[in-house]
Amino acid sequence: MLNKGQKINAKVTAIVNYGAFCEIEHENEIIKGLIHISEISDFFVKSISDFLTVGQEYEIEVIEIIDAKNQIKLSYKKLRPELLKSTDVKIKETGSGFDNLKSSIESK
C-alpha cells in the first residue's frame, strides 16, 4: 500500500500537455499515476519534456491517493528544491518611504 508523502520511483509512460503518466511497481503490481504539470515546477513549464522523458524512471513523491477512482497523484518538484519558489521572500523597507518620489517630483 502506498502512502501520502512516500518517496517512490516511477517510470514515465506518456507525456501529454497537462502532465506525465507514470507506472509504479509496488508489491509485485503495476500502479498508474499522474504527475500534473503543476507538480513539475513552481516556475513556468513550457514543455514537460524539458523535465521528463518517456521511458525514464524518476524519484517522485505521492501527494494524493484516490481509492474510489484508483488514481494516484504524484509530484516531481517536491523532491527538487531548485524547482520550488522560495516562500521566504520579504520586501525590505528602505526607510525613506515616499520621500525619494516626492523629491524627484518637486525637482521637475
C-alpha positions, 0 to 999 in steps of 0.5 A, spaced: 500 500 500 502 506 498 502 512 502 501 520 502 508 523 502 512 516 500 518 517 496 517 512 490 520 511 483 516 511 477 517 510 470 514 515 465 509 512 460 506 518 456 507 525 456 501 529 454 500 537 455 497 537 462 502 532 465 506 525 465 503 518 466 507 514 470 507 506 472 509 504 479 511 497 481 509 496 488 508 489 491 509 485 485 503 490 481 503 495 476 500 502 479 498 508 474 499 515 476 499 522 474 504 527 475 500 534 473 504 539 470 503 543 476 507 538 480 513 539 475 515 546 477 513 552 481 516 556 475 513 556 468 513 549 464 513 550 457 514 543 455 514 537 460 519 534 456 524 539 458 523 535 465 521 528 463 522 523 458 518 517 456 521 511 458 525 514 464 524 512 471 524 518 476 524 519 484 517 522 485 513 523 491 505 521 492 501 527 494 494 524 493 491 517 493 484 516 490 481 509 492 474 510 489 477 512 482 484 508 483 488 514 481 494 516 484 497 523 484 504 524 484 509 530 484 516 531 481 518 538 484 517 536 491 523 532 491 527 538 487 528 544 491 531 548 485 524 547 482 520 550 488 519 558 489 522 560 495 516 562 500 521 566 504 521 572 500 520 579 504 520 586 501 525 590 505 523 597 507 528 602 505 526 607 510 525 613 506 518 611 504 515 616 499 520 621 500 525 619 494 518 620 489 516 626 492 523 629 491 524 627 484 517 630 483 518 637 486 525 637 482 521 637 475 
